[in-house]
Amino acid sequence: METTTILLKKSTKKKIEELKLNPRESMDSVIERLADMAIDNEPLSKEEIRGIRQSLKDIEAGRIYKMKEVAKEMGLK
């Protein structure tokens, strides 16, 4: 395994330490986990983006339902 040195502020190192899943987890493991979380391997499709845009337009136009209304319509309450 190749190693490298990086400079971190003490506050950054402390934050990374606090993200350990267990006290023995390595800094490399924590950083790798965070990097994996930041990478989206399944980007939104054009159809999904269109749906989100339409939903935002509906919200702006006031075409929304309260959870109570939806639950009642579905017979949940």
Secondary structure, DSSP 8 states (H G I E B T S, - for coil): ---------HHHHHHHHHT-SSTT--HHHHHHHHHHHHS-SS---HHHHHHHHHHHHHHHTT----HHHHHHHTT--
